[in-house]
């Protein structure tokens, strides 16, 4: 398998979230081969390749734009909290995650 195909398989798995079986079908190779290829590569190297940030998504430098974004984020959080409160009252159960709880066996 050439490096270009291997890079495409890694990108499809990391960025697009395709499973080993679907990647195997797409590229005509056994899913076990895809698994071994992805597990053999160090995770940090794979993540760094997938985390290229385009320049268009860079944060703005203007303080007023950042303040407006922060205000909108706070409003969204407040709205989500109110929705949880209302739905908890209607359903009669607490929908919030309880911190510090252990997984059931």
Buried (B, 14 or more C-beta within 10 A) or exposed (E): EEEEEBEBBBBBBBEEEBEBEBBBEEBEBEBEBBBEBBEEEEEEEBEEBEEEEEEEEEEEEEEEEEEEEEEEEEEEEEEEEEEEEEEEEEEEEEEEEEEEEEEEE
